[in-house]
């Protein structure tokens, strides 16, 4: 199934629902490294169709999956995942985790730098001793206005004649991520660059 997405600064681009079931070529190397860097009990935030959760379960991890969309929660359960919850990442409370992952740019769901800082502060209480957060994102490719970070934008989805409401999204470069991380008392580590300029994988560890 194909649908279209556009941002604040551009036109619609065609996407495929298959992206929820197979890795994006541009992010494959980052995804492989992220999954290999997981440890202990894992929380998959914005789990979507559950692809990363299934891979982690197959590798022997205790993985909890959360998504705000009930349809995706139902899909993950049909795919055989058991610890699946319909919830906002800001409100999920399923104990402590050794690893929290935001893959395929799902950290963008925070929408703004302020909300990102709020989330990081909250997640410190969801991490166990020596726990960490793994996330990927990309540097904004637009010119920033004087009053707004360029990565703060709105996305809008179109399917056939249906047009969704715009929703906030955040693309964040590693330098700005590091500033937000320090403000929330994390150390930020750049683990790898992606195959496309601006893409990267980072690890955040509470200080």
NUNUDREN-416255 format. One record per residue: residue number from 1; x, y, z of N, C-alpha, C in turn; residue in one letter. Coordinates in steps of 0.05 Angstrom, whole numbers, plus 5000, padded with zeros to 4 digits. Layout:
<rs>
+-----+------+------+------+------+------+------+------+------+------+---------+
| num |  n.X |  n.Y |  n.Z | ca.X | ca.Y | ca.Z |  c.X |  c.Y |  c.Z | residuo |
+-----+------+------+------+------+------+------+------+------+------+---------+
| NUM |    X |    Y |    Z |    X |    Y |    Z |    X |    Y |    Z |       A |
...
+-----+------+------+------+------+------+------+------+------+------+---------+
</rs>
This chain:
<rs>
+-----+------+------+------+------+------+------+------+------+------+---------+
| num |  n.X |  n.Y |  n.Z | ca.X | ca.Y | ca.Z |  c.X |  c.Y |  c.Z | residuo |
+-----+------+------+------+------+------+------+------+------+------+---------+
|   1 | 5017 | 4976 | 5000 | 5000 | 5000 | 5000 | 5018 | 5025 | 5000 |       X |
|   2 | 5011 | 5044 | 4983 | 5027 | 5069 | 4982 | 5011 | 5092 | 4994 |       X |
|   3 | 5025 | 5110 | 5006 | 5014 | 5134 | 5017 | 5034 | 5157 | 5012 |       X |
|   4 | 5027 | 5181 | 5020 | 5045 | 5204 | 5015 | 5048 | 5220 | 5040 |       X |
|   5 | 5073 | 5230 | 5043 | 5079 | 5247 | 5067 | 5093 | 5272 | 5057 |       X |
|   6 | 5085 | 5295 | 5069 | 5099 | 5319 | 5064 | 5105 | 5334 | 5090 |       X |
|   7 | 5127 | 5350 | 5089 | 5134 | 5365 | 5112 | 5127 | 5394 | 5108 |       X |
|   8 | 5135 | 5410 | 5128 | 5128 | 5439 | 5128 | 5139 | 5452 | 5103 |       X |
|   9 | 5162 | 5443 | 5094 | 5177 | 5458 | 5073 | 5176 | 5445 | 5045 |       X |
|  10 | 5160 | 5424 | 5042 | 5162 | 5410 | 5017 | 5135 | 5399 | 5006 |       X |
|  11 | 5138 | 5384 | 4984 | 5114 | 5372 | 4971 | 5112 | 5343 | 4981 |       X |
|  12 | 5091 | 5330 | 4972 | 5086 | 5302 | 4981 | 5106 | 5283 | 4968 |       X |
|  13 | 5115 | 5264 | 4984 | 5133 | 5242 | 4974 | 5120 | 5215 | 4979 |       X |
|  14 | 5122 | 5198 | 4960 | 5109 | 5172 | 4962 | 5124 | 5154 | 4982 |       X |
|  15 | 5109 | 5140 | 4999 | 5119 | 5121 | 5018 | 5104 | 5095 | 5015 |       X |
|  16 | 5115 | 5074 | 5026 | 5102 | 5047 | 5025 | 5098 | 5036 | 5053 |       X |
|  17 | 5076 | 5023 | 5057 | 5071 | 5011 | 5083 | 5091 | 4988 | 5089 |       X |
|  18 | 5104 | 4979 | 5068 | 5124 | 4957 | 5071 | 5147 | 4967 | 5089 |       X |
|  19 | 5150 | 4993 | 5092 | 5172 | 5004 | 5109 | 5169 | 4995 | 5138 |       X |
|  20 | 5145 | 4987 | 5146 | 5141 | 4977 | 5173 | 5148 | 4948 | 5176 |       X |
|  21 | 5153 | 4934 | 5154 | 5159 | 4905 | 5155 | 5186 | 4898 | 5145 |       X |
|  22 | 5201 | 4917 | 5134 | 5228 | 4911 | 5124 | 5245 | 4936 | 5128 |       X |
|  23 | 5271 | 4932 | 5131 | 5289 | 4955 | 5137 | 5291 | 4974 | 5114 |       X |
|  24 | 5293 | 5000 | 5121 | 5299 | 5020 | 5100 | 5328 | 5017 | 5093 |       X |
|  25 | 5334 | 5016 | 5067 | 5361 | 5012 | 5058 | 5380 | 5032 | 5070 |       X |
|  26 | 5372 | 5057 | 5072 | 5389 | 5079 | 5081 | 5396 | 5076 | 5111 |       X |
|  27 | 5378 | 5061 | 5126 | 5382 | 5059 | 5155 | 5390 | 5031 | 5163 |       X |
|  28 | 5395 | 5013 | 5144 | 5400 | 4985 | 5151 | 5425 | 4982 | 5169 |       X |
|  29 | 5447 | 4995 | 5162 | 5471 | 4992 | 5177 | 5468 | 5003 | 5206 |       X |
|  30 | 5453 | 5025 | 5208 | 5448 | 5036 | 5235 | 5430 | 5018 | 5251 |       X |
|  31 | 5410 | 5007 | 5238 | 5392 | 4988 | 5252 | 5407 | 4964 | 5262 |       X |
|  32 | 5424 | 4952 | 5245 | 5439 | 4929 | 5253 | 5457 | 4935 | 5278 |       X |
|  33 | 5470 | 4958 | 5278 | 5487 | 4965 | 5300 | 5470 | 4970 | 5325 |       X |
|  34 | 5447 | 4983 | 5322 | 5430 | 4988 | 5345 | 5420 | 4962 | 5358 |       X |
|  35 | 5411 | 4944 | 5342 | 5402 | 4918 | 5353 | 5424 | 4903 | 5366 |       X |
|  36 | 5448 | 4904 | 5354 | 5471 | 4891 | 5366 | 5480 | 4904 | 5392 |       X |
|  37 | 5473 | 4929 | 5396 | 5481 | 4944 | 5420 | 5461 | 4942 | 5443 |       X |
|  38 | 5438 | 4929 | 5438 | 5418 | 4925 | 5459 | 5429 | 4907 | 5481 |       X |
|  39 | 5419 | 4911 | 5504 | 5426 | 4893 | 5527 | 5403 | 4891 | 5546 |       X |
|  40 | 5401 | 4869 | 5559 | 5381 | 4865 | 5580 | 5352 | 4867 | 5571 |       X |
|  41 | 5336 | 4880 | 5587 | 5308 | 4884 | 5582 | 5305 | 4908 | 5564 |       X |
|  42 | 5289 | 4905 | 5542 | 5288 | 4926 | 5521 | 5260 | 4937 | 5518 |       X |
|  43 | 5258 | 4964 | 5516 | 5233 | 4977 | 5510 | 5235 | 4988 | 5481 |       X |
|  44 | 5217 | 4979 | 5464 | 5217 | 4989 | 5436 | 5195 | 5010 | 5435 |       X |
|  45 | 5203 | 5035 | 5433 | 5185 | 5058 | 5434 | 5176 | 5065 | 5405 |       X |
|  46 | 5150 | 5069 | 5401 | 5141 | 5073 | 5374 | 5145 | 5049 | 5357 |       X |
|  47 | 5137 | 5026 | 5368 | 5145 | 5000 | 5356 | 5132 | 4994 | 5329 |       X |
|  48 | 5111 | 5008 | 5321 | 5099 | 5004 | 5295 | 5088 | 4976 | 5291 |       X |
|  49 | 5097 | 4963 | 5270 | 5088 | 4936 | 5264 | 5104 | 4915 | 5280 |       X |
|  50 | 5123 | 4923 | 5296 | 5137 | 4905 | 5313 | 5161 | 4891 | 5301 |       X |
|  51 | 5171 | 4901 | 5279 | 5193 | 4887 | 5265 | 5218 | 4885 | 5283 |       X |
|  52 | 5226 | 4907 | 5296 | 5250 | 4907 | 5313 | 5245 | 4889 | 5338 |       X |
|  53 | 5221 | 4890 | 5348 | 5214 | 4873 | 5372 | 5216 | 4844 | 5365 |       X |
|  54 | 5207 | 4836 | 5341 | 5209 | 4808 | 5333 | 5238 | 4799 | 5331 |       X |
|  55 | 5255 | 4817 | 5319 | 5283 | 4810 | 5316 | 5297 | 4807 | 5343 |       X |
|  56 | 5290 | 4825 | 5362 | 5302 | 4824 | 5388 | 5292 | 4799 | 5403 |       X |
|  57 | 5267 | 4792 | 5400 | 5256 | 4768 | 5414 | 5270 | 4743 | 5403 |       X |
|  58 | 5274 | 4742 | 5377 | 5288 | 4720 | 5365 | 5317 | 4717 | 5375 |       X |
|  59 | 5328 | 4740 | 5382 | 5356 | 4740 | 5392 | 5357 | 4734 | 5422 |       X |
|  60 | 5333 | 4730 | 5435 | 5333 | 4722 | 5463 | 5328 | 4744 | 5482 |       X |
|  61 | 5321 | 4768 | 5473 | 5316 | 4790 | 5491 | 5288 | 4790 | 5502 |       X |
|  62 | 5286 | 4801 | 5526 | 5260 | 4806 | 5539 | 5252 | 4834 | 5529 |       X |
|  63 | 5232 | 4836 | 5510 | 5226 | 4861 | 5497 | 5197 | 4869 | 5502 |       X |
|  64 | 5193 | 4894 | 5509 | 5167 | 4906 | 5512 | 5163 | 4926 | 5489 |       X |
|  65 | 5139 | 4925 | 5477 | 5134 | 4942 | 5453 | 5111 | 4961 | 5460 |       X |
|  66 | 5114 | 4986 | 5453 | 5094 | 5006 | 5458 | 5089 | 5023 | 5433 |       X |
|  67 | 5064 | 5028 | 5427 | 5056 | 5046 | 5406 | 5030 | 5060 | 5413 |       X |
|  68 | 5027 | 5084 | 5404 | 5003 | 5099 | 5411 | 4979 | 5091 | 5394 |       X |
|  69 | 4983 | 5077 | 5371 | 4962 | 5069 | 5353 | 4951 | 5041 | 5360 |       X |
|  70 | 4926 | 5040 | 5367 | 4914 | 5014 | 5374 | 4915 | 4994 | 5351 |       X |
|  71 | 4912 | 5003 | 5327 | 4914 | 4985 | 5304 | 4941 | 4971 | 5302 |       X |
|  72 | 4962 | 4986 | 5308 | 4989 | 4974 | 5307 | 4993 | 4955 | 5331 |       X |
|  73 | 4982 | 4962 | 5354 | 4984 | 4944 | 5377 | 4970 | 4918 | 5370 |       X |
|  74 | 4947 | 4919 | 5358 | 4933 | 4894 | 5350 | 4949 | 4878 | 5330 |       X |
|  75 | 4962 | 4892 | 5311 | 4978 | 4879 | 5291 | 5001 | 4864 | 5304 |       X |
|  76 | 5015 | 4878 | 5323 | 5038 | 4865 | 5336 | 5029 | 4840 | 5351 |       X |
|  77 | 5006 | 4841 | 5364 | 4996 | 4817 | 5378 | 4990 | 4795 | 5358 |       X |
|  78 | 4979 | 4802 | 5335 | 4973 | 4781 | 5315 | 4999 | 4769 | 5304 |       X |
|  79 | 5021 | 4784 | 5305 | 5047 | 4774 | 5296 | 5061 | 4758 | 5317 |       X |
|  80 | 5048 | 4755 | 5341 | 5059 | 4737 | 5361 | 5074 | 4751 | 5384 |       X |
|  81 | 5074 | 4777 | 5384 | 5087 | 4791 | 5407 | 5067 | 4792 | 5430 |       X |
|  82 | 5078 | 4788 | 5454 | 5061 | 4787 | 5478 | 5061 | 4812 | 5495 |       X |
|  83 | 5084 | 4823 | 5500 | 5086 | 4846 | 5518 | 5083 | 4871 | 5501 |       X |
|  84 | 5058 | 4877 | 5494 | 5052 | 4899 | 5475 | 5031 | 4917 | 5489 |       X |
|  85 | 5036 | 4943 | 5488 | 5018 | 4962 | 5502 | 5012 | 4986 | 5485 |       X |
|  86 | 4987 | 4994 | 5486 | 4978 | 5018 | 5472 | 4981 | 5041 | 5492 |       X |
|  87 | 5000 | 5059 | 5487 | 5006 | 5080 | 5506 | 5024 | 5101 | 5493 |       X |
|  88 | 5024 | 5124 | 5505 | 5042 | 5146 | 5498 | 5068 | 5140 | 5512 |       X |
|  89 | 5091 | 5145 | 5499 | 5117 | 5139 | 5512 | 5121 | 5156 | 5537 |       X |
|  90 | 5107 | 5179 | 5538 | 5109 | 5196 | 5562 | 5094 | 5183 | 5586 |       X |
|  91 | 5076 | 5165 | 5582 | 5060 | 5154 | 5603 | 5065 | 5124 | 5609 |       X |
|  92 | 5080 | 5110 | 5591 | 5084 | 5082 | 5595 | 5099 | 5076 | 5621 |       X |
|  93 | 5089 | 5057 | 5636 | 5102 | 5050 | 5662 | 5101 | 5019 | 5665 |       X |
|  94 | 5122 | 5007 | 5654 | 5124 | 4977 | 5655 | 5150 | 4969 | 5668 |       X |
|  95 | 5158 | 4984 | 5688 | 5183 | 4977 | 5702 | 5207 | 4989 | 5690 |       X |
|  96 | 5230 | 4979 | 5698 | 5256 | 4990 | 5689 | 5267 | 4974 | 5665 |       X |
|  97 | 5282 | 4988 | 5649 | 5294 | 4976 | 5625 | 5324 | 4981 | 5623 |       X |
|  98 | 5338 | 4962 | 5611 | 5366 | 4965 | 5607 | 5372 | 4980 | 5580 |       X |
|  99 | 5353 | 4978 | 5562 | 5356 | 4991 | 5536 | 5329 | 5002 | 5527 |       X |
| 100 | 5328 | 5026 | 5518 | 5305 | 5038 | 5505 | 5312 | 5046 | 5477 |       X |
| 101 | 5297 | 5037 | 5457 | 5305 | 5042 | 5429 | 5283 | 5060 | 5416 |       X |
| 102 | 5293 | 5079 | 5400 | 5276 | 5095 | 5382 | 5289 | 5093 | 5354 |       X |
| 103 | 5280 | 5073 | 5339 | 5292 | 5068 | 5313 | 5274 | 5077 | 5290 |       X |
| 104 | 5286 | 5080 | 5267 | 5272 | 5090 | 5243 | 5261 | 5118 | 5248 |       X |
| 105 | 5277 | 5134 | 5262 | 5271 | 5163 | 5267 | 5247 | 5168 | 5285 |       X |
| 106 | 5239 | 5148 | 5301 | 5215 | 5152 | 5317 | 5219 | 5171 | 5340 |       X |
| 107 | 5244 | 5179 | 5346 | 5248 | 5201 | 5366 | 5234 | 5226 | 5356 |       X |
| 108 | 5229 | 5228 | 5330 | 5216 | 5252 | 5318 | 5188 | 5256 | 5329 |       X |
| 109 | 5176 | 5236 | 5341 | 5149 | 5239 | 5352 | 5148 | 5259 | 5375 |       X |
| 110 | 5171 | 5266 | 5387 | 5171 | 5286 | 5408 | 5163 | 5313 | 5396 |       X |
| 111 | 5169 | 5319 | 5371 | 5159 | 5343 | 5358 | 5174 | 5368 | 5362 |       X |
| 112 | 5184 | 5373 | 5387 | 5199 | 5397 | 5392 | 5223 | 5391 | 5410 |       X |
| 113 | 5242 | 5409 | 5412 | 5265 | 5406 | 5429 | 5256 | 5405 | 5459 |       X |
| 114 | 5237 | 5422 | 5465 | 5227 | 5423 | 5493 | 5215 | 5396 | 5501 |       X |
| 115 | 5199 | 5384 | 5483 | 5187 | 5358 | 5489 | 5208 | 5336 | 5490 |       X |
| 116 | 5229 | 5339 | 5474 | 5250 | 5319 | 5475 | 5264 | 5320 | 5502 |       X |
| 117 | 5270 | 5344 | 5512 | 5283 | 5346 | 5538 | 5265 | 5335 | 5560 |       X |
| 118 | 5239 | 5341 | 5558 | 5220 | 5330 | 5577 | 5220 | 5299 | 5577 |       X |
| 119 | 5221 | 5288 | 5553 | 5221 | 5259 | 5551 | 5246 | 5247 | 5562 |       X |
| 120 | 5269 | 5258 | 5556 | 5294 | 5248 | 5566 | 5295 | 5248 | 5597 |       X |
| 121 | 5285 | 5270 | 5608 | 5284 | 5272 | 5637 | 5266 | 5250 | 5649 |       X |
| 122 | 5244 | 5245 | 5636 | 5225 | 5224 | 5645 | 5237 | 5196 | 5643 |       X |
| 123 | 5251 | 5191 | 5620 | 5262 | 5164 | 5615 | 5284 | 5157 | 5634 |       X |
| 124 | 5297 | 5176 | 5646 | 5318 | 5170 | 5666 | 5306 | 5152 | 5688 |       X |
| 125 | 5280 | 5155 | 5694 | 5267 | 5140 | 5715 | 5257 | 5113 | 5704 |       X |
| 126 | 5260 | 5109 | 5678 | 5252 | 5083 | 5666 | 5276 | 5065 | 5660 |       X |
| 127 | 5300 | 5076 | 5664 | 5325 | 5061 | 5659 | 5336 | 5049 | 5684 |       X |
| 128 | 5345 | 5024 | 5682 | 5358 | 5012 | 5705 | 5387 | 5021 | 5707 |       X |
| 129 | 5402 | 5011 | 5726 | 5430 | 5018 | 5729 | 5445 | 5011 | 5704 |       X |
| 130 | 5462 | 5030 | 5695 | 5478 | 5027 | 5670 | 5460 | 5023 | 5645 |       X |
| 131 | 5435 | 5031 | 5647 | 5418 | 5030 | 5623 | 5425 | 5052 | 5603 |       X |
| 132 | 5414 | 5049 | 5579 | 5420 | 5069 | 5558 | 5397 | 5071 | 5538 |       X |
| 133 | 5397 | 5093 | 5523 | 5378 | 5098 | 5502 | 5393 | 5097 | 5475 |       X |
| 134 | 5382 | 5083 | 5455 | 5393 | 5083 | 5428 | 5372 | 5095 | 5410 |       X |
| 135 | 5382 | 5114 | 5393 | 5363 | 5128 | 5375 | 5378 | 5136 | 5349 |       X |
| 136 | 5362 | 5137 | 5328 | 5373 | 5147 | 5303 | 5357 | 5171 | 5294 |       X |
| 137 | 5369 | 5189 | 5280 | 5356 | 5213 | 5269 | 5373 | 5223 | 5246 |       X |
| 138 | 5366 | 5247 | 5236 | 5381 | 5258 | 5214 | 5382 | 5289 | 5217 |       X |
| 139 | 5402 | 5301 | 5206 | 5404 | 5330 | 5208 | 5384 | 5344 | 5191 |       X |
| 140 | 5372 | 5365 | 5200 | 5352 | 5380 | 5184 | 5366 | 5390 | 5158 |       X |
| 141 | 5351 | 5391 | 5136 | 5362 | 5399 | 5111 | 5349 | 5424 | 5101 |       X |
| 142 | 5339 | 5441 | 5119 | 5327 | 5466 | 5112 | 5340 | 5488 | 5128 |       X |
| 143 | 5336 | 5513 | 5119 | 5347 | 5536 | 5133 | 5329 | 5543 | 5156 |       X |
| 144 | 5341 | 5547 | 5179 | 5325 | 5553 | 5203 | 5317 | 5583 | 5203 |       X |
| 145 | 5294 | 5588 | 5215 | 5286 | 5615 | 5220 | 5300 | 5624 | 5246 |       X |
| 146 | 5302 | 5650 | 5251 | 5316 | 5660 | 5275 | 5303 | 5650 | 5301 |       X |
| 147 | 5277 | 5645 | 5300 | 5262 | 5639 | 5325 | 5255 | 5609 | 5328 |       X |
| 148 | 5264 | 5592 | 5309 | 5255 | 5564 | 5310 | 5277 | 5546 | 5299 |       X |
| 149 | 5282 | 5524 | 5314 | 5302 | 5505 | 5304 | 5291 | 5492 | 5279 |       X |
| 150 | 5309 | 5489 | 5259 | 5301 | 5479 | 5232 | 5288 | 5451 | 5233 |       X |
| 151 | 5296 | 5435 | 5252 | 5286 | 5407 | 5253 | 5258 | 5405 | 5264 |       X |
| 152 | 5247 | 5427 | 5276 | 5220 | 5427 | 5285 | 5201 | 5433 | 5262 |       X |
| 153 | 5185 | 5414 | 5255 | 5167 | 5418 | 5231 | 5141 | 5404 | 5236 |       X |
| 154 | 5125 | 5404 | 5215 | 5100 | 5389 | 5216 | 5099 | 5370 | 5192 |       X |
| 155 | 5089 | 5346 | 5196 | 5085 | 5327 | 5175 | 5055 | 5323 | 5170 |       X |
| 156 | 5049 | 5315 | 5146 | 5021 | 5310 | 5139 | 5020 | 5286 | 5120 |       X |
| 157 | 5001 | 5268 | 5126 | 4999 | 5243 | 5111 | 4974 | 5244 | 5093 |       X |
| 158 | 4978 | 5234 | 5069 | 4955 | 5232 | 5050 | 4953 | 5203 | 5039 |       X |
| 159 | 4929 | 5193 | 5039 | 4923 | 5167 | 5028 | 4899 | 5169 | 5010 |       X |
| 160 | 4903 | 5165 | 4984 | 4882 | 5169 | 4964 | 4870 | 5197 | 4968 |       X |
| 161 | 4844 | 5199 | 4974 | 4832 | 5225 | 4977 | 4831 | 5235 | 5006 |       X |
| 162 | 4842 | 5218 | 5024 | 4842 | 5225 | 5052 | 4867 | 5241 | 5059 |       X |
| 163 | 4863 | 5263 | 5073 | 4886 | 5280 | 5081 | 4885 | 5283 | 5111 |       X |
| 164 | 4906 | 5274 | 5124 | 4908 | 5275 | 5153 | 4914 | 5303 | 5163 |       X |
| 165 | 4910 | 5307 | 5189 | 4917 | 5333 | 5201 | 4948 | 5334 | 5205 |       X |
| 166 | 4960 | 5358 | 5201 | 4988 | 5360 | 5206 | 4995 | 5354 | 5235 |       X |
| 167 | 5018 | 5342 | 5239 | 5026 | 5335 | 5267 | 5056 | 5343 | 5270 |       X |
| 168 | 5064 | 5350 | 5294 | 5092 | 5359 | 5298 | 5112 | 5337 | 5295 |       X |
| 169 | 5135 | 5343 | 5285 | 5157 | 5324 | 5281 | 5183 | 5337 | 5286 |       X |
| 170 | 5203 | 5322 | 5295 | 5229 | 5333 | 5301 | 5251 | 5317 | 5287 |       X |
| 171 | 5266 | 5330 | 5270 | 5292 | 5320 | 5260 | 5313 | 5334 | 5276 |       X |
| 172 | 5333 | 5319 | 5286 | 5352 | 5332 | 5304 | 5381 | 5323 | 5297 |       X |
| 173 | 5398 | 5342 | 5293 | 5426 | 5335 | 5287 | 5440 | 5327 | 5314 |       X |
| 174 | 5463 | 5314 | 5311 | 5475 | 5303 | 5335 | 5485 | 5325 | 5354 |       X |
| 175 | 5494 | 5347 | 5344 | 5504 | 5368 | 5362 | 5482 | 5379 | 5379 |       X |
| 176 | 5458 | 5384 | 5367 | 5436 | 5394 | 5383 | 5425 | 5372 | 5402 |       X |
| 177 | 5425 | 5347 | 5393 | 5418 | 5325 | 5410 | 5436 | 5324 | 5435 |       X |
| 178 | 5462 | 5329 | 5431 | 5481 | 5328 | 5453 | 5474 | 5350 | 5473 |       X |
| 179 | 5467 | 5374 | 5464 | 5459 | 5396 | 5482 | 5435 | 5388 | 5498 |       X |
| 180 | 5415 | 5377 | 5485 | 5390 | 5369 | 5499 | 5397 | 5347 | 5519 |       X |
| 181 | 5414 | 5328 | 5511 | 5422 | 5306 | 5529 | 5436 | 5317 | 5554 |       X |
| 182 | 5455 | 5335 | 5550 | 5469 | 5346 | 5574 | 5450 | 5361 | 5592 |       X |
| 183 | 5430 | 5375 | 5581 | 5411 | 5389 | 5597 | 5394 | 5370 | 5614 |       X |
| 184 | 5391 | 5345 | 5605 | 5376 | 5325 | 5620 | 5395 | 5306 | 5635 |       X |
| 185 | 5421 | 5313 | 5636 | 5441 | 5297 | 5651 | 5446 | 5270 | 5638 |       X |
| 186 | 5450 | 5270 | 5612 | 5459 | 5247 | 5597 | 5486 | 5253 | 5584 |       X |
| 187 | 5501 | 5233 | 5579 | 5524 | 5234 | 5561 | 5515 | 5224 | 5534 |       X |
| 188 | 5521 | 5238 | 5512 | 5513 | 5230 | 5485 | 5538 | 5220 | 5470 |       X |
| 189 | 5535 | 5197 | 5457 | 5557 | 5185 | 5442 | 5547 | 5180 | 5413 |       X |
| 190 | 5562 | 5189 | 5394 | 5557 | 5183 | 5366 | 5568 | 5156 | 5359 |       X |
| 191 | 5550 | 5137 | 5354 | 5559 | 5109 | 5348 | 5567 | 5105 | 5319 |       X |
| 192 | 5552 | 5118 | 5301 | 5557 | 5113 | 5272 | 5542 | 5133 | 5255 |       X |
| 193 | 5553 | 5138 | 5232 | 5540 | 5154 | 5211 | 5526 | 5134 | 5192 |       X |
| 194 | 5504 | 5143 | 5180 | 5490 | 5126 | 5161 | 5501 | 5129 | 5133 |       X |
| 195 | 5489 | 5115 | 5114 | 5498 | 5116 | 5086 | 5489 | 5142 | 5072 |       X |
| 196 | 5470 | 5156 | 5084 | 5461 | 5181 | 5073 | 5471 | 5204 | 5091 |       X |
| 197 | 5481 | 5225 | 5080 | 5492 | 5247 | 5095 | 5472 | 5257 | 5115 |       X |
| 198 | 5481 | 5260 | 5140 | 5463 | 5270 | 5161 | 5451 | 5249 | 5179 |       X |
| 199 | 5448 | 5224 | 5169 | 5437 | 5202 | 5185 | 5458 | 5193 | 5205 |       X |
| 200 | 5449 | 5186 | 5229 | 5467 | 5176 | 5250 | 5453 | 5160 | 5271 |       X |
| 201 | 5468 | 5144 | 5286 | 5459 | 5129 | 5309 | 5473 | 5140 | 5334 |       X |
| 202 | 5458 | 5145 | 5355 | 5470 | 5155 | 5380 | 5462 | 5138 | 5404 |       X |
| 203 | 5479 | 5139 | 5424 | 5473 | 5127 | 5450 | 5473 | 5148 | 5471 |       X |
| 204 | 5452 | 5148 | 5488 | 5449 | 5167 | 5510 | 5451 | 5151 | 5536 |       X |
| 205 | 5470 | 5159 | 5553 | 5474 | 5145 | 5579 | 5471 | 5165 | 5602 |       X |
| 206 | 5454 | 5159 | 5621 | 5451 | 5178 | 5644 | 5478 | 5182 | 5658 |       X |
| 207 | 5483 | 5206 | 5666 | 5508 | 5212 | 5680 | 5507 | 5202 | 5709 |       X |
+-----+------+------+------+------+------+------+------+------+------+---------+
</rs>
